[in-house]
Amino acid sequence: MIPLHRTLVQPLVNNLRTYSNVAPTTKLFIDGQFVDSKTSNWVDLHNPATNEVVTKVPLTTTKEMEAAVESCKNAYDSWSKTTVLTRQQYMLKLQALIKRDMKKIAANITTEQGKTLADADGDVMRGIQVVEHSCAAGTLLQGESLQNIAKDMDIVSYKCPLGVTAGICPFNFPAMVPLWMFPLALIAGNTMLLKPSERDPGATMLLMELMNEAGVPPGVVNVIHGTHNSVDFICDHEYIKAISFVGSDNAGKYIYERGARNGKRVQSNMGAKNHAIVLPDADKETTLNQIIGASMGAAGQRCMAISVCILVGESQKWIPDLVKKAQELKVNAGHEPGTDLGPVISPLAKQRILDLVEAGIKQGAKCVLDGRNIKVEKYPNGNFVGPTILTDVKVDHDCYKEEIFGPVLSVMSADTLEDALKIINSNPYGNGTAIFTSNGSSARQFVDEVDAGQIGINVPIPVPLPMFSFTGSRGSHHGDLHFYGKQGLNFYTQTKTITSLWRKGQGITKASVSMPVH
Ligand code: NAD
């Protein structure tokens, strides 16, 4: 059995990687200052296309983490008292600055994470949209009110900040996911302790430079780095009231349980297996292009990637065309012009993908497009996996049961829409799904009967825009409030309800000991 996810202490399995004692270090961001960590424990961050060291990331010491959370706590006192209009002004400035520096942030993402520059632009842009949405807080943070709920009595409710919040991020969207978190936490009056992925914290650090430039007061966001020690620190710290987590199942379940045990509010977005159903009445050319784009884009390292395609009836004849489209994709370093697929994040991730493909073949799947031995001439040490397509995949194959998180599309067959729905609804994940059809009633049946949180109809990656929420369900999400949109603001606020009596003339003349029913 192949382990579900990398373990925390990763042995460096690959001798392609270089090591360096002179690489620049990633700083901590505490109280508005970029500071060197005093730790003696560092993680080397490698460019996935070359495996050369880009930077050394500190495993933050407990003393430094304490200083960071203390800074958040101190800043909260004044930040929570600023007006929503003041906070909006900071977000408007931040939005403009991120737009100005979008290319610089995207270039950093390509270096540290490997995705193509165009895809990295999308990573930043999706984050900017959340900053923009946060500027609607003057309306979205309004509570409720009812006048004259009883004689001379009114009730109002306010959405109040929680205090210090925390965000723990994955490697695959180094700009978008932190931007799902801190702009909304801040606009609601909270402060935030952020822990970006130790595998690509650079985008977060650039965003913090922009926070300083926007004039956001020191301490409103602090950034620490690390792995399980910093995660445990966050889950256990008494000042931290809420944790936003995005990442793998193992970490997500652990953080959800540990944080909740300590009385914290936790939202945890986890792994996925997103199925697309293709009905024979779909527009063939558009559908196949969309499926290949959504399965191979970002080298398959998106939680909303289509990783399973269920061909229904006659559409099963389309496999050769699907293969042809995948074959046309160009694999190269993400900064090279014309690249469609960059490398995957690490040699270990690559090995895991190859192992799952191998396991699939051993268990009966057919590899109709094999990208395992791809050579990228200019980058012989990169973690490249070429587009790979497995057909005849069955629900008991490991390549189906595991989230592969690589450029591998598993193709399954079904006789009817109902049979295809059964496959999706039996899978433990519920992040996203899509149907391709030209038949409105089939699409409607799919929406009614499929058990997944984000549904596309002729849309392969139905990630909602920030005025809605990211609503993955079942095994893909723990918690009851989702990221961004109205739910995001509800996550970062608590409700205060005030009942007031202002009566002119005669007051209350006798003590009543019964339960008041107004
Ligand atoms: P990951 O779980 O390895 O890392 C995420 C964060 O958790 C990191 O900051 C890391 O330091 C920390 N961490 C890792 N293992 C831990 C452990 N055992 N205990 C405590 N903390 C731990 O995830 P990743 O590999 O960086 O990201 C890819 C995963 O994230 C995929 O499963 C993908 O589907 C998922 N993801 C989900 C969404 C979503 O919205 N559902 C979005 C993006 C990514």
Residues whose N, C-alpha, C, O or C-beta is under 5 A from the ligand:
A	BS01	NAD	L8 I168 C169 P170 F171 N172 K195 P196 S197 E198 G226 T227 H228 V231 V246 G247 S248 D249 N250 A251 Y254 N269 M270 G271 A272 C303 G472 S476
